[in-house]
C-alpha cells in the first residue's frame, strides 16, 4: 500500500468529515502533480508525511478538541471520585476510623470533606478488591431527579438552541441543586447519623448519574458550534 493511501487514511481520522474530500484531494493533487515530479519519490514521500502530520496536528490540537478533552478529563475525574467515595462509605464497617470532628462536620452538611480524607484514598486498592453490590447505585429519588433533569435540559437545548456557556451554567446548576437541597436539610433539621444515608445518596448519586451524559452533550455542542465561547 502506497504512502499516499496511508496519509489519506490518517487525515480522515483527524479532520472533520466535511473537510475530508477537499483536504485529501488537495494533498493528493499536490503530491502527484507537483512534489513527485520535482523531487522524486523518496523526498516527495517525506514531504507528504510532513504535510500530513502538520495538518493532523492542526486539527487535533484545535481549541475545540482541547476543550473537549478538558471536559472529558474533568467529568471522568468527578465521576471516579464520587464513585470511590460512595463505594467506600457504603462498605465502611467501623465509623470510628473517622474522627468525631469529621462526623460533626458531616451532620452539619459538609459532606464534601470526605474527599479530603487520606484514609479514603489509601483504601482504593481494598475498595476495588471487594465485590460490588450494584443495588446501592440505584436510588429511586436520585434516578427520578436525574431523568427529569436530563429530559428538561435536552428539551431546553432543542427549543432554545442554548449557547455553550448557557448550557454549562444550567447543567452545573442542575447537578449542584441536590447538593444544596441536602445541605439545607442538614442545616435546618436535626438529622441523626443513621438517617443521613438517603440524603447523601440523593446528593451524590445525582452527580454520578448526570455528569457523563451532560458532559457528552457539552462536548457535542463544542464540536458543532461555530465558536467555543458562544
Secondary structure by P-SEA (a helix, b strand, c coil): ccaaaaaaaaaaacccccaaaaaaaaaaaaaccccccccccaaaaaaaaaaaaaaaaaaaacaaaaaaaaaaaaaaaaaaaaaaaaaaaaaccccccccaaaaaaaaacccccccccaaaaaaaaaaaaccccccccccaaaaaaaaaaaaaaaaaaaaccccaaaaaaaaaaaaaaaaaaaaaaaaccccccccaaaaaaaacaaaaacaaaaaaaaaaaaaacccccc
